[in-house]
Amino acid sequence: MFPRNAWYVACTPDEIDGKPLGRQICGEKMVFYRGEGGKVAAVEDFCPHRGAPLSLGFVRDGHLVCGYHGLQMGCDGKAVAMPGQRVRGFPCIRSYAVEERYGFIWVWPGDRALADPATIHHLEWAENPEWAYGGGLYHIGCDYRLMIDNLMDLTHETYVHASSIGQKEIDEAPVTTKVEGEQVVTSRFMENIMPPPFWQAALRGNGLADDVPVDRWQICRFNAPSHVMIEVGVAHAGKGGYHADPAHKASSIVVDFITPETETSHWYFWGMARNFKPDDAALTETIRAGQGRIFSEDRAMLELQQQNILRHPERKLLMLNIDAGGVQSRRVIDAWLARERAGEAAA
């Protein structure tokens, strides 16, 4: 259901400040912590002594100490020491490939020998001082693919987010979907419309008039296994739209990292990166708070959608032209899964 030989965002650095973090990813119970030298580590959340969750323990001298009987584990999943006991014969637990990059901690749930940090999705905005980022984390009770469907078709904004980013012109604008290798791109452009409340605030934040017509764009990019980056923005009408000079527009990248937990739940790392007024911390927080409210509306809809689907497994969902982005993204995921199954069969 979800590719395992892939990099997923597991957590943010602040989540493991001074203590281990237990998190289930792709069905695997893991514990994340800082080992020797402050380097991030991840091992199976299972003490080989009595099966207690290691995430309930603590870190001492770079070792993960079980909170039940004090067994110390190394970052490689091997027992290091235990009060009054010899641990040489203790069984190892699984360790995972992890990487700290771009302000996130990434994990590879699959075959560690295949994990190449160079394949982590590049985030230009995370390294560029001309950009600012603010975001958060939601736990959402639905199949991660339903979230991908949601993000690759923004028609729902008119209805789910009517008070913030929704407007009828979204429904009326044609959607273009294309596949570029393993990336799926959907785009929608709207011309000479009035900005909705969220974008009025963004225009004001960038020192621009918020009561004049604008050109608006939405460009959604899915990258396997489950990342969606959405270029969004508005520019004063007649100034070039998407290609307008920065002096006439407010634009951002909606950041969406969707990490499967189980078949019907996922971790949703959301945020927005912008390249105007990057040093304005108050503006970053205002946008982050507004975006958080918007995504909470998605969460409510998606969780109820998942419950309906589970109640009616016999019902086939319709696929319309607006669903093309989600359909194509699922095809990419299915191709990844097929390659993994083929590799397992060959082994």
Buried (B, 14 or more C-beta within 10 A) or exposed (E): EBBBBBBBBBBBEEBBEEEBBBBBBBEBBBBBBBBEEEEBBBBBBBBBBEEBBBBBBBBEEBBBBBBBBBBBBBBEBBBBBBEEEEBEEBEBBBBBBBBBBBBBBBBBBBBEEBBEEEEBBEBEBBEEEEBBBBBBBBEBBBBBBBBBBBBBBBBBBBEBBBEBBBBEBBEEBEBEBEBEEBBBBBBBBBBEBBBBBBBBBBBBBBEBEBEEBBBBBBBBBBBBBBBBBBBBBBBBBBBEBBEBEEEBBBBBBBBBBBBBBBEBBBBBBBBBBBBBBBEBEEBBEBBBEBBBEBBEBBBEBBBEBBEEBEEEEEEEEEEEEBBBBBBBBBEBBEEBBEEBEEEEEEE
